[in-house]
Every structure is written in C-alpha cells, then in structure tokens.
Amino acid sequence: MKKLKNQVEMELLQQQANDNTFDILTGRITMEKLFQSNNDNIPFLIQSKEMVNIEDRLDVLEGMIEYYTEGEEYEKCAELVKLKNKLWS
C-alpha cells in the first residue's frame, strides 16, 4: 500500500514539474507569480545551471514532449516543438 502511495505521489510530482515548467517556458505564468501562489512545493524540471547550455535546454524540451505525448496532450507537444525549433534557429 505504501509503495502504491509513493508511486502516485511521484507521478503527481512529475506532472506538476512538467506543467510548471511548461507554463514558464510558454509564458503562461511568470516565476514571480508562480512563487506567489500558496503552494509550498513548486517542482520544476530545470535548474538555473541547465538554462545556460543549449543541449540541456533541448534535452528538457525533448523529455517534456515525450511526457506529453504519452499523456496524449498533443497541443502542448506542438507548442514545445515550436519552442524547440526556435532554439535551433
């Protein structure tokens, strides 16, 4: 039972991290507004050091595209692909 609870918590954390990162990368919310929310636990997929290296940025985007593809959230995938293409241009 505890193992199942931990798995559910990890899946929720992964979902929150992907959604928070997506919202920041697509400009839906600013970091400031996100931190002003009443949520004490605000997970992200990226660290500030990862924002320096283009390969790391692309890896994060590719991981997010895969995550949203598995969840059949194709609109989010399309936005992330556009963002990824902008990084290459």
Sequence and secondary structure as in RCSB ss.txt:
>XXXX:A:sequence
MKKLKNQVEMELLQQQANDNTFDILTGRITMEKLFQSNNDNIPFLIQSKEMVNIEDRLDVLEGMIEYYTEGEEYE
KCAELVKLKNKLWS
>XXXX:A:secstr
 HHHHHHHHHHHHHHHHHHHHHHHHTTSS HHHHHHSS S    S  GGGGT HHHHHHHHHHHHHHHHHTT HH
HHHHHHHHHHHHH 
